[in-house]
Amino acid sequence: MNHQEIIGQISNQIVNGDFEASIQKRDSGFGSQPEVSELIHLSITKNVPPRLISEEALDKAMDVSLKKYMDTDLLLPELIERAISTSKARDILAEYTNNGSSFSKGKVVLTTIEGKDRSYWQDTVTSILKGLGFEIIDLGNEASVDQVVRSVKEEGAELLVITMPSISVFPEFKAASSVSLTPVLKKLTNKLSEEGCRKNVMIMIGGFIAGIESAEDIGVDHCCENMLETVEIFNKLNGLYDGSSYTYN
């Protein structure tokens, strides 16, 4: 196979859910199709640049998988599986780079407002973003507004993702669970502006967002009520970050 065929096969196997299927096929006597890790190694031995593998195989695999999900050709668990496979492939590829880089598309600060438990939405978002090639800074479910702002600023995050698994607020507002989320979120966005980093970070809110008027009203970029809306945004993000600078609200 030439390098274009190898890259195409890496992408296709991930999209088709065959990341490790070749092992099972060999054990069952149904063929000897190489697994993705072997294809990546083969690419490197043929002097294919790791960045090209990342962009032409792994980015494409996520692009196709996201679009298949939006077209209802993939179920959400299948999309998650492919995102996890792509993330594993990125880790494998990083072993062949000089500095162990997996060609990160940027940093994402992820947090849950209040919450004693992580939400399914948050875990799903984490898997998809890792598959897309973003580096995740997970603040867990007890981060205060100040902690979130400090992390965004210190890490130089391009994306802030806030999960709302229930009617909830930051720790300092826990006692008043019925209080509207709007003042809390406005406090966050105002604090980011005061620290001079609001224009450099996209803010996405997802999960249970009842009581939130609109993204514009609370100073964030996106409010996602369901995973389809979230994936539509991630599909736009795939390829957006190329080292350029973007300005938000």
PyMOL commands that set and color helices and strands:
alter all, ss='L'
color gray80, all
select helices_A, chain A and resi 3-15+21-28+36-45+50-70+76-94+120-132+145-155+171-173+181-194+198-200+215-218+227-237
alter helices_A, ss='H'
color red, helices_A
select strands_A, chain A and resi 106-112+134-138+159-164+202-207+222-224
alter strands_A, ss='S'
color yellow, strands_A
deselect
rebuild
show_as cartoon
